[in-house]
Amino acid sequence: MPELEEARKAYEQADWTRAMALLDAAGAAATGAPGLELRAMAAYGNGDYEVAVSAWEQLYELHIREGDREGAARAGAMAAMFLLIDTGLMATVRG
């Protein structure tokens, strides 16, 4: 999707603020699976934890609607991982 190419480039250059702005401007193109995953990763890089988890949850729901069980499992696991790590629940495991 050409609408997402610039956002992906910005993400790969660790310019997460720009990536988020480009995703916002991409409109409907950013609501598909590739856009939602990119939004989750860029938001996390940008320090916007809530947006990151929300994007993983939206991606999970999208995969469920589309019947993609493997994609849904991955998105659900990513949401759970971010919730565990960023809420401090993994502190006892990490020492």
Stockholm file with secondary structure:
# STOCKHOLM 1.0

chainA/1-95         MPELEEARKAYEQADWTRAMALLDAAGAAATGAPGLELRAMAAYGNGDYEVAVSAWEQLYELHIREGDREGAARAGAMAAMFLLIDTGLMATVRG
#=GR chainA/1-95 SS CHHHHHHHHHHHTTCHHHHHHHHHHTGGGGGSHHHHHHHHHHHHHTTCHHHHHHHHHHHHHHHHHHTCHHHHHHHHHHHHHHHHHHTTTTHHHHC
#=GC SS_cons        CHHHHHHHHHHHTTCHHHHHHHHHHTGGGGGSHHHHHHHHHHHHHTTCHHHHHHHHHHHHHHHHHHTCHHHHHHHHHHHHHHHHHHTTTTHHHHC
//
